[in-house]
Amino acid sequence: MSETKNNKTSFFLPYQLRWLKDKSKIKIWEKSRRIGATYVQSYEDVRDCVYNKIPSVWFTSADESAAREYIDYCKKWVNLFSVVAKDLGEQVIDSDKDIKAYVIEFSNGTKIHALSSNPNAFRSKGGKVVIDEFAHHKNPVEMWRAAKPCITWGFPLRILSTHNGQTSLFYKFITQVLKGILKWSLHTTPIQLAVKEGLVDKIFGRKTTNEEQEEWLEEQKRDCFDEYTWLQEYCCIAIDEACSFLPYDLISTCEMPDVLKPLEDIKGDLYVGIDIGRRKDLTVVWCLETFEKSKYTRKVKVLEKTPFHIQYEIISNILKHPKLRRCCIDSTGIGMQLAETAQRDFGKYRVEAVMFTNKSKEEMAYNLRINFENKSVFIPPEHDIREDLHSIRRIPTKA
């Protein structure tokens, strides 16, 4: 069956068709996970073997299971094109280096090879190169050095991947393309664009409403557990973990299940910090119990759009605790009145009004980091808390 007779729109969504119609020599695709990128790439590769008679396609992904999935896709397209091809299964292509590949051979002599993530597999090879999930290969630099010369005689090159930080070679490629230094064709498909162009409709097998699509996106984001995963795996946003003031690994060492407990059960000294909000921002009351030189989070009270008089009633009940030693209240802006009232009712020795300045925030941030590094503060293992802490960024200045 010729390609013109194939109804490609029944198989592919608009963003997949854009990739398929792009005949550039080198294409690079920053993408969300599970949107059918490998699926459409396998179609392009079979098409090139059938019509363009590219002698060989060399496909590699980050693991062997992805290579097998790719071959299964290719076999589907072989049947669609109604061409003669043999599935040769796993073949040894270099016995000295123990390199194997899944191979499909077409009647016109062209072949598709699906390899594991081994840079040596590309040495002394020529033909079209497809590198899937490039940012997640064990040695992407060596992979690139081995794969790039394969296309010297004018064959196409395809690079597809989700992001894996801002130090990856894939991220550097994207940056160079955006700057116009690399003259490659760039495609960017975050999950939101994929949904807009029909991904959820295809998953559900019917036309979905905007509300259903938004609900589906929210569910995917919620199930990611952390913002880091959502942004990189789905939103095409590379995260620079090096700029995080409190990395996930550091935060996790101080997470403690069942650390929260009723304030009436507190036996040690109680310290409280309160950030005031009203309409847009939240009011958060954070209670720490000190015990044997460590600080344990015993209560985190979050108030959203709560009238000030109700906020003060809640805060007052905490400030009356017999073990309270110190309470610091944000007195910047709208927090000033609550802080002054608390000082009047409970005394300036028990309540401190804190003005947020760049200097005071820097001091608080570094004190907090020291506590995390010393493992002297413990927090509940909750998603929102983890993400708020991880969102603090270190921005170096000239000083």
GUBA-317247 format. One line per 2 residues: number of its first residue (from 0); their letters; for each residue x, y, z of C-alpha. Coordinates in steps of 0.05 Angstrom, whole numbers. Example, Ala and Ser with C-alpha at 12.3 -4.5 7.8 and 13.67 -1.06 7.14 Angstrom:
<recs>
0) AS) 246 -90 156 ~ 273 -21 143
</recs>
This chain:
<recs>
0) MS) 0 0 0 ~ 29 68 -19
2) ET) 35 121 34 ~ -13 166 -2
4) KN) -68 114 7 ~ -55 108 82
6) NK) -101 152 123 ~ -47 177 170
8) TS) -95 224 206 ~ -130 163 235
10) FF) -64 140 267 ~ -31 205 287
12) LP) -48 269 324 ~ -29 338 297
14) YQ) 38 343 335 ~ 57 274 309
16) LR) 39 293 238 ~ 82 356 243
18) WL) 141 312 262 ~ 126 263 206
20) KD) 119 317 153 ~ 184 351 173
22) KS) 237 324 124 ~ 296 360 156
24) KI) 362 322 158 ~ 368 331 234
26) KI) 307 336 278 ~ 305 341 354
28) WE) 243 332 396 ~ 236 354 468
30) KS) 173 321 491 ~ 128 296 546
32) RR) 129 223 565 ~ 79 175 533
34) IG) 52 219 478 ~ 68 171 421
36) AT) 135 200 398 ~ 169 133 388
38) YV) 105 108 356 ~ 106 159 300
40) QS) 182 154 294 ~ 176 80 279
42) YE) 127 97 223 ~ 177 146 193
44) DV) 232 94 196 ~ 191 40 162
46) RD) 170 91 109 ~ 243 109 96
48) CV) 262 37 88 ~ 204 23 40
50) YN) 205 86 -3 ~ 271 121 7
52) KI) 311 56 10 ~ 356 80 67
54) PS) 403 20 74 ~ 398 16 150
56) VW) 362 49 208 ~ 399 47 275
58) FT) 353 59 333 ~ 374 62 406
60) SA) 338 78 470 ~ 356 81 543
62) DE) 338 8 557 ~ 325 -58 521
64) SA) 250 -59 534 ~ 242 7 495
66) AR) 279 -25 437 ~ 231 -84 436
68) EY) 171 -37 439 ~ 199 2 380
70) ID) 207 -62 340 ~ 135 -81 355
72) YC) 112 -14 328 ~ 154 -25 265
74) KK) 122 -93 253 ~ 53 -59 256
76) WV) 73 -10 202 ~ 103 -66 159
78) NL) 34 -97 157 ~ 2 -30 142
80) FS) 47 -18 82 ~ 35 -89 58
82) VV) 109 -101 44 ~ 150 -163 53
84) AK) 196 -162 113 ~ 226 -212 160
86) DL) 230 -205 235 ~ 299 -234 247
88) GE) 293 -227 323 ~ 355 -214 364
90) QV) 418 -216 322 ~ 491 -212 341
92) ID) 520 -155 301 ~ 589 -153 335
94) SD) 611 -217 370 ~ 676 -187 395
96) KD) 640 -133 434 ~ 578 -176 449
98) IK) 532 -126 414 ~ 463 -150 396
100) AY) 403 -118 362 ~ 331 -133 343
102) VI) 329 -133 268 ~ 275 -127 214
104) EF) 298 -140 142 ~ 257 -115 83
106) SN) 253 -150 15 ~ 290 -91 -17
108) GT) 350 -105 28 ~ 341 -48 77
110) KI) 343 -63 152 ~ 320 -33 218
112) HA) 363 -47 279 ~ 340 -33 350
114) LS) 399 -30 397 ~ 411 -23 471
116) SN) 444 39 499 ~ 515 21 479
118) PN) 558 72 442 ~ 602 18 413
120) AF) 543 -8 373 ~ 547 52 327
122) RS) 621 46 311 ~ 634 30 237
124) KG) 560 36 220 ~ 525 80 169
126) GK) 453 99 157 ~ 396 135 191
128) VV) 405 144 266 ~ 349 150 317
130) ID) 367 164 390 ~ 307 157 435
132) EF) 307 186 507 ~ 376 214 493
134) AH) 380 252 559 ~ 372 187 598
136) HK) 427 146 565 ~ 482 123 612
138) NP) 536 157 571 ~ 504 207 523
140) VE) 570 241 505 ~ 601 176 481
142) MW) 536 157 448 ~ 536 222 408
144) RA) 608 215 388 ~ 595 145 362
146) AK) 528 159 328 ~ 539 226 293
148) PC) 590 200 241 ~ 539 148 218
150) IT) 501 201 179 ~ 562 230 144
152) WG) 537 209 76 ~ 473 249 82
154) FP) 429 203 122 ~ 377 231 172
156) LR) 387 238 247 ~ 330 239 298
158) IL) 338 256 372 ~ 278 248 419
160) ST) 277 257 494 ~ 247 284 557
162) HN) 293 329 598 ~ 341 305 651
164) GQ) 368 369 683 ~ 405 428 654
166) TS) 473 394 652 ~ 452 341 601
168) LF) 478 342 530 ~ 406 340 506
170) YK) 391 405 542 ~ 453 437 513
172) FI) 430 416 443 ~ 363 449 454
174) TQ) 397 513 479 ~ 442 515 418
176) VL) 384 505 371 ~ 344 561 404
178) KG) 404 607 397 ~ 409 591 323
180) IL) 478 560 330 ~ 454 490 311
182) KW) 411 493 248 ~ 369 434 268
184) SL) 293 428 266 ~ 265 432 337
186) HT) 197 405 359 ~ 171 418 429
188) TP) 110 381 455 ~ 92 388 529
190) IQ) 34 347 556 ~ -12 407 554
192) LA) -3 415 479 ~ -12 340 468
194) VK) -77 342 507 ~ -102 403 468
196) EG) -88 366 403 ~ -126 303 422
198) LV) -85 258 467 ~ -139 249 520
200) DK) -191 239 466 ~ -148 182 440
202) IF) -138 152 509 ~ -213 155 526
204) GR) -234 134 456 ~ -282 192 449
206) KT) -286 268 446 ~ -273 296 515
208) TN) -294 363 545 ~ -246 417 568
210) EE) -265 400 640 ~ -247 327 630
212) QE) -180 346 599 ~ -163 393 656
214) EW) -183 340 707 ~ -139 289 671
216) LE) -80 337 672 ~ -90 351 746
218) EQ) -92 277 760 ~ -26 265 723
220) KR) 7 323 759 ~ -18 299 827
222) DC) 6 228 815 ~ 75 254 797
224) FD) 84 265 872 ~ 133 322 863
226) EY) 139 384 818 ~ 208 362 794
228) TW) 179 300 759 ~ 120 338 730
230) LQ) 161 393 699 ~ 215 349 668
232) EY) 176 287 649 ~ 114 322 623
234) CC) 124 398 613 ~ 190 401 574
236) IA) 222 442 629 ~ 293 423 649
238) ID) 305 433 723 ~ 372 457 748
240) EA) 377 418 813 ~ 444 452 826
242) CS) 408 518 838 ~ 361 488 889
244) FL) 378 514 958 ~ 348 451 990
246) PY) 355 391 943 ~ 305 335 948
248) DL) 358 287 975 ~ 373 334 1032
250) IS) 299 346 1048 ~ 283 271 1048
252) TC) 335 257 1102 ~ 295 300 1151
254) EM) 226 274 1135 ~ 196 234 1192
256) PD) 130 195 1189 ~ 83 208 1248
258) VL) 123 269 1270 ~ 59 310 1278
260) KP) 22 304 1343 ~ -29 343 1386
262) LE) 0 405 1419 ~ -28 383 1486
264) DI) 20 323 1484 ~ 82 368 1477
266) KG) 130 362 1536 ~ 189 400 1509
268) DL) 196 474 1493 ~ 149 500 1439
270) YV) 171 549 1385 ~ 123 577 1333
272) GI) 132 614 1267 ~ 74 648 1232
274) DI) 70 675 1161 ~ 9 719 1150
276) GR) -35 719 1088 ~ -107 738 1073
278) RK) -134 736 1001 ~ -78 712 955
280) DL) -27 683 1003 ~ -38 631 1057
282) TV) -29 640 1131 ~ 16 584 1157
284) VW) 28 569 1230 ~ 88 523 1242
286) CL) 100 493 1311 ~ 165 461 1332
288) ET) 180 422 1395 ~ 253 421 1417
290) FE) 277 357 1448 ~ 349 334 1459
292) KS) 378 388 1413 ~ 331 370 1356
294) KY) 269 405 1330 ~ 206 365 1313
296) TR) 148 393 1272 ~ 87 380 1315
298) KV) 34 421 1279 ~ 26 457 1213
300) KV) -37 498 1209 ~ -55 527 1140
302) LE) -109 581 1135 ~ -135 602 1067
304) KT) -175 667 1057 ~ -191 667 1132
306) PF) -215 732 1163 ~ -164 764 1210
308) HI) -206 758 1272 ~ -213 683 1262
310) QY) -138 678 1248 ~ -123 713 1313
312) EI) -169 667 1352 ~ -131 606 1325
314) IS) -63 638 1337 ~ -83 659 1408
316) NI) -100 588 1427 ~ -30 566 1407
318) LK) 3 625 1441 ~ -31 606 1507
320) HP) 6 539 1508 ~ 44 533 1574
322) KL) 107 506 1539 ~ 110 564 1489
324) RR) 178 598 1492 ~ 179 641 1429
326) CC) 133 659 1371 ~ 158 697 1310
328) ID) 104 730 1268 ~ 113 761 1199
330) ST) 100 835 1209 ~ 113 854 1137
332) GI) 52 888 1106 ~ -15 858 1129
334) GM) 18 818 1184 ~ 37 880 1224
336) QL) -29 889 1260 ~ -34 816 1282
338) AE) 38 817 1306 ~ 27 881 1347
340) TA) -37 853 1377 ~ -3 788 1396
342) QR) 54 826 1428 ~ 4 868 1468
344) DF) -34 807 1492 ~ 24 758 1504
346) GK) 85 802 1514 ~ 144 821 1471
348) YR) 187 768 1503 ~ 141 713 1479
350) VE) 122 744 1412 ~ 172 775 1363
352) AV) 150 815 1303 ~ 196 799 1244
354) MF) 204 845 1184 ~ 221 806 1121
356) TN) 280 837 1085 ~ 330 805 1037
358) KS) 380 801 1094 ~ 332 770 1144
360) KE) 307 720 1092 ~ 378 700 1075
362) EM) 394 689 1149 ~ 331 646 1158
364) AY) 347 606 1095 ~ 418 590 1116
366) NL) 398 573 1187 ~ 346 526 1158
368) RI) 396 493 1112 ~ 445 483 1169
370) NF) 390 448 1209 ~ 375 402 1150
372) EN) 449 387 1139 ~ 457 371 1214
374) KS) 393 331 1213 ~ 370 371 1273
376) VF) 301 389 1246 ~ 246 339 1226
378) IP) 186 352 1182 ~ 126 310 1159
380) PE) 135 274 1092 ~ 82 316 1056
382) HD) 82 335 983 ~ 65 409 991
384) IR) 117 420 1046 ~ 171 384 1005
386) ED) 156 425 943 ~ 154 492 981
388) LH) 222 477 1011 ~ 251 454 945
390) SI) 225 516 909 ~ 276 560 946
392) RR) 330 578 895 ~ 401 601 905
394) IP) 417 659 859 ~ 491 680 860
396) TK) 506 755 854 ~ 570 790 837
398) A) 585 795 912
</recs>
